[in-house]
Amino acid sequence: MLRENYRDVEEKVAAACARSGRKRSEVTLIAVSKTKPAEMIQEIYDLDQRDFGENKVQELTGKIDLLPSDIRWHLIGHLQQNKVKYIAGRVCLIHSVDSLRLAETISREALKHSCTIPILIEVNVAGEESKFGVSVEETLPLVEAAAQLPGIEIRGLMTIAPYVTDPEENRPVFKKLRELSVDIAGKNINNVTMSVLSMGMTGDYEVAIEEGATMVRVGTGIFGARDYGAQK
Ligand SMILES: *Cc1c(COP(=O)(O)O)cnc(C)c1O
């Protein structure tokens, strides 16, 4: 089941790349393994998947200890300042930076651990009240301020698009994030590249790829539905 799901997603990613004239190597598929056990992650790992995403620090660090050390772990969920210390030097990218205070904390922890931490700025493109992320207008000021901090590298932007039944509805959201990233790249800010666009989840990753996503975060499509009840 897991293997078939994974192959199916991989095929759809490749097809979306082909449709939009992009190389498959331009898009990183992140397998979002939150709530799923290490054995399932290992199964996907054995199919040569190396990028995995988690949204909770405690769950992430627990899994890092159980699984192969060449996995690239992505922290994709909301991050509390007091938890940054547990992941400094252990994740390849933090996708969810949405305040200068959080960027400052990451910077401090990076210096303590003598490492550089790559980050993305999370943008709430659709302006949904229930979501984290800065507004489109706040993005450039945050990028400019965070770019001054040592120990972090701003690699691009991330968004969580609204939950929709027709993925086409999110096309304008993805377009907007891409435009914003092109605008910011044009400012040539020191310490900032806009090489990563992290957008698209199970329901809409194909559209996101067509609109320029360089990372898609797919959970349910690979691992099946999440059972939060069983977690507690
Ligand atoms: C859970 C999660 C995903 C994956 O969601 P699916 O709809 O299961 O693919 C992607 N991004 C973030 C930030 C998430 O928390």
The ligand as a MOL file (V3000), in Angstrom:
LIG
                    3D

  0  0  0     0  0            999 V3000
M  V30 BEGIN CTAB
M  V30 COUNTS 15 15 0 0 0
M  V30 BEGIN ATOM
M  V30 1 C 0.5950 17.9860 7.5110 0
M  V30 2 C 1.2670 18.9910 6.6610 0
M  V30 3 C 1.4630 18.7570 5.2910 0
M  V30 4 C 0.9780 17.5100 4.5670 0
M  V30 5 O -0.4060 17.5170 4.4760 0
M  V30 6 P -1.1680 16.4360 3.5640 0
M  V30 7 O -2.4350 17.1210 3.1940 0
M  V30 8 O -1.3790 15.2440 4.4200 0
M  V30 9 O -0.3170 16.1530 2.3930 0
M  V30 10 C 2.1340 19.7140 4.5690 0
M  V30 11 N 2.5790 20.8550 5.1380 0
M  V30 12 C 2.4070 21.1120 6.4480 0
M  V30 13 C 2.9400 22.3800 7.0070 0
M  V30 14 C 1.7400 20.1990 7.2540 0
M  V30 15 O 1.5810 20.4660 8.5600 0
M  V30 END ATOM
M  V30 BEGIN BOND
M  V30 1 1 1 2
M  V30 2 1 2 3
M  V30 3 2 2 14
M  V30 4 1 3 4
M  V30 5 2 3 10
M  V30 6 1 4 5
M  V30 7 1 5 6
M  V30 8 2 6 7
M  V30 9 1 6 8
M  V30 10 1 6 9
M  V30 11 1 10 11
M  V30 12 2 11 12
M  V30 13 1 12 13
M  V30 14 1 12 14
M  V30 15 1 14 15
M  V30 END BOND
M  V30 END CTAB
M  END
